[in-house]
Amino acid sequence: MTVTAIVGANWGDEGKGKMTDVLAAQSSYVVRYQGGSNAGHTIINDYGKFALRMLPSGVFYSHVTNVIGPGTALDIDIVLSELEELAARGVPKPKLFISERAQVVLSVHRLFDELEEERLGTRSYGSTKRGIAPFYADKYAKLGIQVADLFNKTRLEERLEHLLTAKNVLLQHLYGHAAIQTDELLNQLLSQVERIAPYVCDTTTLLQNADARGELIVVEGQLGALRDPDHGIYPYSTSSSTLAGFASVGAGLPAKSISQVIAIVKAYSSCVGAGPFVSELAGSEAEELRRRGGDAGEYGVNTKRPRRMGWFDVVATKYGCMIQGATSVVLTNLDVLGYLDEIPVCVGYELADGTIVDHFPVNALMDSAKPVLSRLPGWKCDISQVKSMEDLPNEAKAYIHFVESAIGVNISTVSVGPRREQVIQR
């Protein structure tokens, strides 16, 4: 059992990219197993600051084999552009493999995403418009295009014609958009085949063999537990499972191989996109936390949208760790809270009928929920250069102990800054 899953316990934006980058130093493989280019992982190293959307977070290590697994929504344009960016910025060419079973995000998926968000208007779900929902809809409707299909022109043309039959009816009669011709999509994909061919292989066998040899594998999740379509804030969710339980499926590994599930938890709350967010702040209080958060403030890695901000949410985080099956937690961005005299935390929800709960309710009960707050003393100093638990202020230690006790999972690591060396091991 040599596989470690790194996943988010909240709404996403917890700092998974940095921690995958940290663990990649001791690993042989880093695998993306779900999601697509709709959310980014920020990594800061000697080459600079990078926002990866499709490439696994191990691409900065020459000894790491990076895998884009069959469970991903493969955006070929983004993969190629990210590889070009790495080369332009002096990063050695990474060892990368793409599953021949992965399915491809098409330009028509991005078009449908944009048209549907426009049609929904104020009822929209806050999509990043990267085509993810239409992609997964086609995948499960058996209309998708696998990477392997790109290398058989006749088969590819037949698959595209099948997909566009229904798509063009919707384009013309629901959205008032011109129909798309098969040749248009066919030529787009054929132009990419040569460039992507060197990376395509049977990644399932590759990883199964590596696991059998006992090599260390990190599987890297996208977004967080609360964006899962089954267990999260549906319908304000993403379209693939964000849980560690899906990692074996999306990567092509046996379920029994996952021995560690590291849940990434932020020391406060942030959220990009729509949906219930009980501990949300507004006005200057939110703006101050947003401005101080992260390396350059709390803004979406891809969208650049200002993140919605809130205090640490015990209810949501305990639930997120539970459904992830977390064996340990990494607490990130603790340094950000150093400006506060006292630090509010959300310890319960008051529902519309006045009931106070400490468990995470279904979406239908959260529309009017209010946070029940408790307050902890702040430490009022910069801790970004602290290297050990012993050197942290007592108030910071107390905050860590409070979070650990409240969520019921051991905090193994504390991050006090955006760089890979700014971590404290407990």
ROFIGU-427924 format. One record per residue (C-alpha): residue number from 1; z, x, y. Coordinates in Angstrom, 2 decimals. Example, Ala and Ser with C-alpha at 12.3 -4.5 7.8 and 13.67 -1.06 7.14 Angstrom:
BEGIN
num, z, x, y
1, 7.80, 12.30, -4.50
2, 7.14, 13.67, -1.06
This chain:
BEGIN
num, z, x, y
1, 0.00, 0.00, 0.00
2, -1.33, 2.08, 2.86
3, -2.58, -0.45, 5.40
4, -0.85, -1.15, 8.72
5, -1.83, -4.21, 10.76
6, -1.42, -4.05, 14.53
7, -1.38, -7.54, 16.00
8, -0.27, -9.45, 19.08
9, 2.75, -11.74, 19.07
10, 1.86, -13.70, 22.20
11, -1.28, -14.78, 24.10
12, -3.02, -11.39, 23.92
13, -2.93, -8.53, 26.46
14, 0.21, -7.12, 24.82
15, -0.97, -3.49, 24.57
16, -2.50, -3.39, 21.08
17, -5.21, -0.91, 22.05
18, -2.75, 1.73, 23.18
19, -0.62, 1.41, 20.06
20, -3.66, 1.50, 17.77
21, -4.72, 4.65, 19.58
22, -1.24, 6.13, 19.01
23, -1.22, 5.29, 15.29
24, -4.82, 6.44, 14.84
25, -3.65, 10.03, 15.33
26, -2.08, 9.90, 11.84
27, -4.64, 7.57, 10.21
28, -7.94, 8.00, 8.40
29, -9.49, 4.61, 9.22
30, -9.25, 2.11, 12.08
31, -10.77, -1.32, 11.43
32, -11.67, -4.25, 13.68
33, -11.42, -7.33, 11.46
34, -11.89, -10.39, 13.74
35, -13.02, -11.51, 17.17
36, -15.80, -10.07, 19.27
37, -16.45, -8.77, 22.76
38, -14.39, -11.50, 24.43
39, -11.23, -9.41, 24.80
40, -10.77, -5.73, 25.53
41, -8.36, -2.99, 24.51
42, -7.45, -0.53, 27.25
43, -6.92, 3.11, 26.30
44, -6.03, 6.00, 28.62
45, -6.44, 9.56, 27.37
46, -7.71, 12.98, 28.47
47, -11.25, 11.59, 28.81
48, -10.14, 8.87, 31.24
49, -9.54, 5.15, 31.08
50, -11.58, 3.02, 28.69
51, -11.81, -0.72, 28.06
52, -13.15, -1.18, 24.53
53, -14.55, -4.57, 23.63
54, -16.23, -4.02, 20.25
55, -15.50, -0.46, 19.16
56, -12.27, 0.12, 17.21
57, -9.53, 1.96, 19.09
58, -9.79, 5.04, 16.89
59, -13.07, 6.25, 18.38
60, -11.40, 9.04, 20.37
61, -10.33, 10.92, 17.23
62, -12.93, 12.95, 15.33
63, -11.01, 12.62, 12.04
64, -10.95, 8.80, 12.14
65, -13.56, 6.62, 10.46
66, -13.98, 3.50, 12.59
67, -15.10, 0.27, 10.94
68, -16.35, -3.03, 12.34
69, -15.60, -5.38, 9.48
70, -17.34, -8.47, 8.10
71, -14.92, -10.83, 9.88
72, -16.01, -9.77, 13.38
73, -18.41, -11.38, 15.81
74, -20.74, -8.40, 16.23
75, -22.23, -8.08, 19.72
76, -24.82, -5.34, 19.20
77, -25.54, -4.93, 22.91
78, -21.87, -4.19, 23.59
79, -21.56, -1.75, 20.68
80, -24.58, 0.22, 21.87
81, -23.48, 0.23, 25.51
82, -19.98, 1.40, 24.57
83, -21.37, 4.23, 22.46
84, -23.54, 5.26, 25.41
85, -20.53, 5.19, 27.73
86, -18.49, 7.39, 25.40
87, -21.30, 9.94, 25.25
88, -21.81, 9.87, 29.04
89, -18.11, 10.59, 29.59
90, -17.98, 13.53, 27.21
91, -16.36, 11.85, 24.20
92, -17.64, 13.34, 20.91
93, -19.76, 10.95, 18.88
94, -17.35, 8.82, 16.81
95, -17.63, 8.23, 13.10
96, -18.56, 4.54, 13.02
97, -19.60, 2.10, 10.31
98, -20.62, -1.55, 10.70
99, -20.40, -4.00, 7.84
100, -23.72, -5.20, 6.49
101, -21.98, -8.56, 6.03
102, -20.86, -8.90, 9.66
103, -22.63, -11.65, 11.58
104, -24.40, -11.16, 14.88
105, -23.66, -12.75, 18.23
106, -27.02, -13.89, 19.61
107, -28.12, -14.39, 23.19
108, -28.37, -18.12, 22.41
109, -24.64, -18.12, 21.59
110, -23.81, -16.71, 25.01
111, -26.13, -19.25, 26.62
112, -24.44, -22.17, 24.86
113, -21.03, -20.83, 25.83
114, -22.00, -20.80, 29.51
115, -23.70, -24.19, 29.43
116, -20.76, -25.87, 27.67
117, -18.15, -24.44, 30.06
118, -20.30, -25.63, 32.96
119, -20.60, -29.09, 31.40
120, -16.84, -29.35, 30.83
121, -16.02, -28.36, 34.40
122, -12.30, -28.83, 35.06
123, -11.77, -29.66, 31.36
124, -13.01, -26.24, 30.23
125, -10.98, -24.00, 27.90
126, -11.24, -20.82, 29.96
127, -13.91, -19.20, 27.79
128, -14.99, -15.64, 28.53
129, -18.58, -16.84, 27.96
130, -19.28, -14.11, 25.41
131, -20.61, -16.66, 22.90
132, -17.63, -16.55, 20.55
133, -17.07, -20.27, 19.90
134, -20.80, -21.04, 19.37
135, -21.02, -17.96, 17.13
136, -18.19, -19.05, 14.84
137, -19.46, -22.64, 14.86
138, -22.80, -21.39, 13.52
139, -21.08, -19.08, 11.03
140, -19.21, -21.93, 9.40
141, -22.20, -24.26, 9.66
142, -24.08, -21.62, 7.60
143, -26.53, -20.94, 10.41
144, -25.42, -17.38, 11.15
145, -27.39, -14.15, 11.02
146, -25.88, -11.34, 8.95
147, -26.50, -7.70, 9.85
148, -28.35, -7.30, 6.54
149, -30.81, -10.01, 7.67
150, -31.99, -7.76, 10.51
151, -33.71, -5.45, 8.04
152, -35.89, -8.16, 6.47
153, -38.27, -9.56, 9.09
154, -39.46, -12.50, 6.98
155, -35.94, -13.58, 6.11
156, -34.77, -13.06, 9.69
157, -37.57, -15.21, 11.07
158, -36.76, -18.01, 8.61
159, -33.04, -17.87, 9.48
160, -33.78, -18.02, 13.22
161, -36.12, -20.99, 12.83
162, -33.42, -22.80, 10.85
163, -30.82, -22.07, 13.55
164, -33.05, -23.03, 16.49
165, -34.11, -26.40, 15.08
166, -30.78, -27.98, 15.96
167, -30.08, -25.70, 18.93
168, -33.21, -26.71, 20.81
169, -32.42, -30.42, 20.49
170, -29.08, -29.80, 22.19
171, -30.56, -27.47, 24.79
172, -33.17, -29.98, 25.89
173, -31.32, -33.28, 25.57
174, -27.68, -32.39, 26.27
175, -28.00, -29.49, 28.70
176, -31.46, -30.09, 30.19
177, -32.47, -26.53, 29.34
178, -35.81, -25.26, 28.09
179, -36.20, -24.73, 24.35
180, -35.98, -21.20, 22.94
181, -38.84, -19.88, 20.85
182, -38.16, -18.08, 17.58
183, -40.21, -15.07, 18.66
184, -37.97, -14.57, 21.68
185, -34.86, -14.09, 19.56
186, -36.74, -12.28, 16.81
187, -38.05, -9.62, 19.18
188, -34.62, -9.12, 20.75
189, -33.08, -8.41, 17.37
190, -35.91, -6.25, 16.02
191, -35.64, -4.04, 19.09
192, -32.05, -3.24, 18.09
193, -32.55, -2.59, 14.39
194, -33.46, 1.10, 14.60
195, -30.56, 1.91, 16.91
196, -27.97, 0.19, 14.76
197, -29.33, 1.21, 11.34
198, -27.43, 4.55, 11.06
199, -24.09, 2.75, 11.28
200, -24.69, -0.06, 8.77
201, -23.19, 0.15, 5.29
202, -21.09, -1.59, 2.66
203, -17.80, -1.21, 4.51
204, -15.91, -3.33, 1.96
205, -16.46, -0.78, -0.79
206, -15.80, 2.03, 1.69
207, -12.37, 0.62, 2.59
208, -11.48, -0.50, -0.94
209, -12.07, 3.06, -2.16
210, -10.08, 4.53, 0.73
211, -7.20, 2.18, -0.03
212, -7.30, 3.13, -3.73
213, -7.04, 6.81, -2.72
214, -3.97, 6.04, -0.62
215, -5.59, 6.94, 2.71
216, -3.93, 5.53, 5.81
217, -5.76, 2.55, 7.30
218, -4.99, 0.70, 10.54
219, -6.41, -2.80, 10.93
220, -6.61, -3.82, 14.58
221, -6.27, -7.43, 15.71
222, -7.69, -9.00, 18.84
223, -5.84, -11.44, 21.11
224, -2.44, -12.74, 19.95
225, -0.70, -15.15, 17.60
226, -0.64, -17.98, 20.14
227, -4.45, -17.93, 20.36
228, -4.84, -18.53, 16.63
229, -6.86, -21.73, 15.97
230, -4.48, -22.93, 13.23
231, -1.07, -21.83, 14.48
232, -1.58, -21.32, 18.20
233, -2.08, -23.45, 21.31
234, -5.16, -25.25, 20.00
235, -7.60, -26.18, 21.52
236, -6.84, -23.38, 24.01
237, -7.35, -20.87, 21.23
238, -9.95, -18.41, 20.14
239, -12.31, -19.18, 17.25
240, -11.14, -16.72, 14.59
241, -7.72, -16.15, 13.10
242, -5.67, -13.68, 15.12
243, -3.06, -13.28, 12.38
244, -2.30, -10.30, 10.15
245, -2.79, -12.64, 7.22
246, -6.50, -12.72, 8.00
247, -6.80, -8.93, 8.21
248, -7.45, -8.44, 4.51
249, -10.21, -11.08, 4.62
250, -11.85, -9.85, 7.83
251, -11.69, -6.20, 6.80
252, -12.51, -6.63, 3.11
253, -9.24, -5.31, 1.70
254, -6.84, -6.69, -0.92
255, -4.03, -8.73, 0.62
256, -1.41, -6.70, -1.26
257, -2.53, -3.51, 0.52
258, -1.01, -4.49, 3.89
259, 2.45, -2.95, 3.83
260, 3.32, -3.01, 7.54
261, 2.70, -5.58, 10.24
262, 3.47, -4.19, 13.68
263, 3.66, -6.96, 16.27
264, 3.05, -5.88, 19.86
265, 5.30, -7.66, 22.35
266, 5.26, -7.31, 26.12
267, 8.58, -7.06, 28.00
268, 7.43, -10.02, 30.12
269, 4.68, -12.58, 29.55
270, 1.04, -12.61, 30.61
271, -1.88, -14.81, 29.70
272, -5.60, -14.98, 30.47
273, -7.19, -18.38, 30.03
274, -6.09, -21.98, 29.97
275, -3.39, -23.73, 27.97
276, 0.39, -24.25, 27.97
277, 2.42, -21.31, 29.29
278, 5.98, -22.53, 29.74
279, 7.52, -19.48, 31.40
280, 4.69, -19.19, 33.95
281, 5.48, -18.01, 37.47
282, 3.72, -18.95, 40.70
283, 3.29, -17.64, 44.22
284, 4.70, -14.32, 45.42
285, 6.96, -13.90, 42.38
286, 3.94, -13.99, 40.06
287, 1.85, -11.81, 42.33
288, 4.53, -9.12, 42.53
289, 4.83, -8.91, 38.73
290, 1.02, -8.98, 38.39
291, 0.58, -6.18, 40.92
292, 3.11, -3.93, 39.20
293, 2.02, -4.68, 35.64
294, 0.03, -2.22, 33.54
295, -1.96, 0.74, 34.80
296, -3.83, -1.16, 37.52
297, -2.15, -4.53, 37.61
298, -2.41, -7.50, 35.30
299, -6.09, -8.41, 35.26
300, -8.28, -9.24, 32.27
301, -9.84, -6.14, 30.70
302, -13.26, -7.80, 30.45
303, -13.15, -10.73, 32.83
304, -11.11, -9.06, 35.62
305, -9.48, -12.46, 36.06
306, -5.89, -12.28, 37.34
307, -3.58, -12.88, 34.41
308, -1.12, -15.73, 34.54
309, 2.36, -14.22, 34.69
310, 5.72, -15.27, 33.29
311, 9.10, -13.98, 32.18
312, 9.75, -12.91, 28.61
313, 9.55, -15.97, 26.37
314, 11.97, -15.83, 23.43
315, 10.69, -19.11, 21.97
316, 7.02, -18.10, 21.91
317, 7.67, -14.50, 20.85
318, 10.01, -15.36, 17.97
319, 7.40, -17.82, 16.71
320, 4.57, -15.31, 17.15
321, 6.44, -12.63, 15.20
322, 7.23, -15.14, 12.47
323, 3.66, -16.29, 11.86
324, 2.40, -12.69, 12.06
325, 4.95, -11.70, 9.41
326, 6.07, -8.83, 11.63
327, 7.91, -6.02, 9.86
328, 8.59, -4.29, 13.19
329, 7.89, -4.73, 16.90
330, 6.61, -2.49, 19.66
331, 7.98, -3.53, 23.05
332, 5.50, -2.59, 25.78
333, 5.54, -2.42, 29.60
334, 9.31, -2.11, 29.84
335, 8.90, 0.19, 32.83
336, 7.26, -2.60, 34.86
337, 10.54, -4.49, 35.17
338, 12.32, -1.63, 36.96
339, 12.02, -3.28, 40.39
340, 14.22, -6.29, 39.58
341, 17.91, -6.73, 40.36
342, 18.15, -9.21, 37.52
343, 15.60, -10.19, 34.92
344, 15.09, -13.85, 33.92
345, 14.17, -14.60, 30.30
346, 13.08, -17.91, 28.82
347, 15.46, -18.82, 25.98
348, 14.46, -22.45, 25.41
349, 12.11, -25.27, 26.40
350, 13.14, -28.55, 27.99
351, 10.68, -31.16, 26.78
352, 9.54, -34.24, 28.72
353, 12.20, -36.45, 27.11
354, 14.98, -34.05, 28.14
355, 15.40, -32.50, 24.70
356, 16.00, -28.74, 24.75
357, 14.45, -26.80, 21.86
358, 14.54, -23.15, 20.82
359, 11.59, -23.45, 18.43
360, 7.91, -23.34, 19.45
361, 6.62, -26.96, 19.57
362, 3.14, -28.28, 18.93
363, 0.75, -28.30, 21.85
364, 1.06, -32.05, 22.44
365, 4.75, -31.63, 23.37
366, 4.32, -28.69, 25.75
367, 2.32, -30.19, 28.61
368, 5.44, -31.04, 30.62
369, 7.87, -28.53, 29.10
370, 10.06, -26.52, 31.44
371, 11.65, -23.13, 30.75
372, 15.38, -22.77, 30.14
373, 16.24, -19.44, 31.73
374, 18.94, -16.87, 31.18
375, 19.36, -13.73, 33.28
376, 19.99, -10.11, 32.39
377, 20.93, -7.26, 34.77
378, 18.08, -5.02, 35.92
379, 18.15, -1.21, 35.98
380, 16.50, -0.71, 39.37
381, 14.84, 2.66, 38.64
382, 11.68, 4.26, 37.26
383, 11.87, 4.85, 33.49
384, 8.22, 5.82, 32.94
385, 9.10, 9.47, 32.23
386, 11.99, 8.78, 29.84
387, 11.43, 10.28, 26.38
388, 14.42, 9.02, 24.36
389, 16.55, 5.92, 23.98
390, 19.63, 7.90, 24.97
391, 18.16, 8.64, 28.39
392, 17.38, 5.01, 29.23
393, 19.69, 3.23, 31.68
394, 22.31, 1.09, 29.95
395, 20.73, -2.07, 31.39
396, 17.35, -1.17, 29.86
397, 19.02, -0.54, 26.50
398, 20.77, -3.91, 26.80
399, 17.43, -5.62, 27.52
400, 15.90, -4.06, 24.38
401, 18.88, -5.11, 22.27
402, 18.71, -8.64, 23.68
403, 15.01, -9.00, 22.82
404, 15.51, -7.55, 19.35
405, 18.41, -9.89, 18.59
406, 16.62, -12.94, 20.04
407, 13.39, -12.53, 18.06
408, 15.08, -11.30, 14.87
409, 12.74, -8.33, 14.27
410, 13.52, -4.63, 14.61
411, 12.03, -2.96, 17.71
412, 10.80, 0.38, 16.38
413, 9.03, 1.64, 19.50
414, 9.29, 1.11, 23.24
415, 6.36, 1.81, 25.58
416, 7.19, 2.84, 29.14
417, 3.71, 3.45, 30.54
418, -0.01, 3.14, 29.83
419, -0.65, 6.61, 28.38
420, -0.35, 7.35, 24.66
421, 2.51, 9.83, 25.20
422, 4.64, 7.31, 27.09
423, 6.39, 5.92, 24.02
424, 9.97, 6.10, 22.81
425, 10.59, 5.99, 19.07
426, 13.87, 4.43, 17.95
